[in-house]
Amino acid sequence: MNENILSWIDLLPDVSTTDFPFSRDMISLLLAEADSLSRKASELSSRAGDLRHKAYLASCMLEGEIRGCWSNDDIEDAKRRCNQGRKGLAGAS
């Protein structure tokens, strides 16, 4: 637990006869859990970035392989038609 959270409570006269120290300790536990979740979120965000990077590289490699099988005109035509279809779907909503 974080001893810096409302540590002055312990200095109050007869505070040990109240629930205030316990309540403070519960607050400290909440903050510790929030810190732990923040660390996990940061790790997950980093992992997601790594996966996006791998996906981008894989897509570049796949397009390179495809370019070995079809002409540039065929590929660019397919890309153009795909983008036109997306524009049409966006306008329909």
C-alpha positions as CSV (number, residue, x, y, z in Angstrom):
1,M,0.0,0.0,0.0
2,N,1.0,3.6,-0.6
3,E,2.0,5.1,2.8
4,N,1.7,8.6,1.3
5,I,-2.1,8.4,0.8
6,L,-3.7,10.5,3.5
7,S,-0.9,9.5,5.9
8,W,-1.8,12.4,8.3
9,I,-4.9,10.4,9.3
10,D,-2.7,8.3,11.5
11,L,-1.7,11.4,13.5
12,L,-5.3,12.3,14.5
13,P,-6.1,11.7,18.2
14,D,-7.9,8.5,18.9
15,V,-8.2,7.7,15.1
16,S,-7.6,4.1,15.8
17,T,-11.0,3.8,17.3
18,T,-12.6,4.8,13.9
19,D,-12.9,3.3,10.5
20,F,-10.9,6.1,8.9
21,P,-7.6,4.3,8.6
22,F,-9.4,1.3,7.0
23,S,-11.1,3.6,4.5
24,R,-7.8,5.2,3.7
25,D,-6.3,1.7,3.1
26,M,-9.1,0.8,0.8
27,I,-8.4,4.0,-1.2
28,S,-4.8,3.0,-1.4
29,L,-5.8,-0.4,-2.7
30,L,-8.0,1.1,-5.4
31,L,-5.0,3.3,-6.5
32,A,-2.7,0.3,-6.5
33,E,-5.2,-1.6,-8.7
34,A,-5.5,1.4,-11.1
35,D,-1.7,1.6,-11.4
36,S,-1.5,-2.1,-12.2
37,L,-4.2,-1.8,-14.8
38,S,-2.5,1.2,-16.3
39,R,0.8,-0.8,-16.6
40,K,-1.1,-3.7,-18.3
41,A,-2.9,-1.3,-20.7
42,S,0.5,0.2,-21.6
43,E,1.9,-3.3,-22.3
44,L,-1.2,-4.2,-24.3
45,S,-0.9,-1.0,-26.3
46,S,2.7,-1.8,-27.1
47,R,1.8,-5.3,-28.1
48,A,-1.0,-4.0,-30.4
49,G,1.5,-1.7,-32.1
50,D,3.9,-4.6,-32.6
51,L,1.1,-6.6,-34.2
52,R,0.1,-3.7,-36.5
53,H,3.7,-3.4,-37.6
54,K,3.9,-7.1,-38.4
55,A,0.6,-6.9,-40.3
56,Y,1.8,-4.0,-42.3
57,L,5.0,-5.8,-43.2
58,A,3.1,-8.9,-44.1
59,S,0.7,-6.9,-46.3
60,C,3.7,-5.4,-48.1
61,M,5.2,-8.8,-48.7
62,L,1.8,-10.2,-49.9
63,E,1.4,-7.3,-52.4
64,G,4.9,-8.0,-53.6
65,E,4.1,-11.6,-54.3
66,I,0.9,-10.6,-56.0
67,R,2.8,-8.2,-58.2
68,G,4.8,-11.2,-59.4
69,C,1.5,-12.8,-60.7
70,W,-0.5,-9.9,-62.1
71,S,0.3,-6.8,-64.1
72,N,0.5,-3.4,-62.5
73,D,-2.5,-2.3,-64.6
74,D,-4.6,-5.3,-63.2
75,I,-3.6,-4.5,-59.6
76,E,-4.2,-0.7,-59.9
77,D,-7.6,-1.4,-61.6
78,A,-8.6,-3.7,-58.8
79,K,-7.5,-1.2,-56.2
80,R,-9.5,1.6,-58.0
81,R,-12.6,-0.5,-58.2
82,C,-12.3,-1.5,-54.5
83,N,-12.0,2.2,-53.5
84,Q,-15.0,3.2,-55.7
85,G,-17.1,0.5,-54.0
86,R,-16.1,1.8,-50.6
87,K,-17.1,5.4,-51.6
88,G,-20.4,4.1,-52.8
89,L,-21.0,2.3,-49.4
90,A,-20.1,5.5,-47.5
91,G,-22.5,7.6,-49.5
92,A,-25.4,5.1,-48.9
93,S,-25.5,5.6,-45.2
